[in-house]
Amino acid sequence: MHSDFPDIIRAAGKAEKIELLEVIQELWSGYGTIRRYRLHGSELPSLVVKHVDFGGDREHPRGWNSNLSHQRKLRSYQVETTWYESWSTACDDTCPVPHCLALESREQEVLIVLEDLDASGFPARRESVSWQEIRVCLRWLANFHATFFGRNPQGLWPQGTYWHLATRPDELAALEDIPLKNAAAKIDQRLDQSPFQTIVHGDAKLANFCFSPTGDRVAAVDFQYVGGGCGMKDVAYFIGSCLHEEDCRRYEDKLLDCYFAELKKSLQKHHPTVDRKTLEADWRQLYPFAWADFHRFLKGWSPGHWKLSDYSEQMTCKVIAQLAAKN
């Protein structure tokens, strides 16, 4: 860590002294750490620091080491810095995110000092979820999408999500499913050409949601892949991250009904002139496309991944058949 970063952390927390409590996690591919610090002599008990180091050797967990991969990571941290600098303050208590207390860059290092969500009432993490917890995450996504509906993602990814086709040519080249490979550009185009665009979180998996002790409130973290897009990308990815395929299939309508009920309520507040009925019809049609889009990435990136279920395969085949019928 750069020599003046500890002083910046201390100043950000208005503390007399800081004390490292824990390394919460290592960043993907060895790009740094997320740490929690105790504050002494401050009104805040603690804060969280994301320290990114672009120097040194990298070893991707699945062997995807390339200059393109490195440049994508660099861009992702630039996007996250822009998110906290210019965008995050638009999130209210319907879609809470950590407050940013300081942003600094030094040569090949980036420091992001954040509110500690654990200390702010969101200390719980979930590996499995109740229906109530699924609902609060879908509510968070709906309010997030409504808040940023129609916004130009300036400084963010033009198209959000870490699996967006334009940023993953190597994984597409490795894809052995030829029908899916041939349909990839059309799937991407269909999602990107929806007349209803918003800002998507881009990595809305269960692990990136922080819950209140009772599970009735939630906040989200990790905004490296936030950018423009159809809200179904976040919804499909979230559902796939926390439900087994049988439940994805069984509760598909119920899950979408829940999301759209919250989305329409929030759009009425933020964008009352939007045709909510037409938006819902368009995005419901795109739900299978969002599944197919992620399935395309995953099948090229890690063909044996556990998320490659029969359900996601069936959704993808349905989309490919639908596209073929239009030709």
C-alpha positions, 0 to 999 in steps of 0.5 A, a space after each residue: 500500500 502506498 505510504 500516504 494511504 493510511 493517512 488518507 484512510 484515517 482522515 476519511 474516517 476523521 479518526 485519531 488512529 486506525 487499526 486493521 481488523 481483518 482482510 475481508 477478501 482478496 480481489 479477483 486475480 490478485 489485484 488487491 484486497 478489501 479490508 476493514 479498519 477500526 477507527 479510534 477517536 471517530 464517530 464511526 466505529 469502522 470503515 472498509 477499504 478497497 485497495 487495488 494494485 495494478 502492478 505485479 504478476 497475475 494468475 487468473 484462477 481459471 487460466 484466462 491470463 491475457 493483456 485483454 483480461 488485464 485491460 478489462 480489469 483496469 477499466 473495471 476499477 476506473 468504472 468503479 471509481 467513477 461510480 462512487 465519484 459521480 453516480 452513487 449518491 443518486 441511490 436512496 434508501 430504497 437501493 442503498 449502497 455504501 457511502 464513499 468517504 475517499 478516492 485516491 490514485 497513486 501510480 498503479 494503485 487505487 484506494 476507495 474508502 467506504 462506509 462499513 455496511 456491517 456497522 450501518 445495519 447490514 451485517 448479514 451475508 447469505 449463502 441460501 435465501 428465504 422468499 423474503 430475502 429474494 423479494 428484498 433483493 428484487 426490490 433493490 434491483 427494481 428501485 435501482 433500475 427505476 432510479 437510473 432509468 433512461 440515463 446515459 451511462 457516462 463514465 461507466 461501461 456503455 453496456 454493463 455486466 462482466 460477461 458483455 459480449 464485446 468484452 469477451 472475445 476470447 471466451 466466445 472463440 473458445 465456445 464449442 456450442 456452434 448454434 449458440 456461438 452463431 446466435 451470440 451477436 443477435 442475442 446481445 443485439 436484442 438486449 441492447 436494442 430494447 427501447 427501455 434501457 437503464 443502468 445495471 449493477 452488472 454483478 448482482 449475485 447473492 454474494 454482493 448483497 448485504 442483509 439486515 439481521 432480520 433479512 428485511 432490508 438489503 444493500 449492494 456492493 461491488 460496482 466494477 461492471 455497472 453500466 447501461 443495459 436491460 434490467 433483465 440482465 441483473 434479474 436473471 443473473 441474481 436468480 441464477 446465483 441463489 436458486 437451484 434450477 428446479 426453483 428457477 423454473 417453478 417460480 419463474 412467473 412469481 419472481 418476475 411478478 415480484 420484480 415488475 410490481 416493485 419496478 412499476 411502483 418505483 417508475 411511477 415515482 421516478 419516471 411517471 410518464 414511462 409506459 410501464 405496461 409496454 416496458 414490462 411486456 418488452 422486458 419479460 420477452 427479454 428474460 430468456 435472452 438475458 439467461 442465454 447471454 450469460 449462458 453463452 459467456 459461461 459455456 465458453 469461460 468454464 464449460 463445466 461450471 455448476 451454473 450451466 444447468 438444464 434450465 439455462 440450456 433450455 432457455 438458451 435453446 428457446 432463444 436460438 429457436 426464436 431467432 431462427 424462426 425470424 430468419 
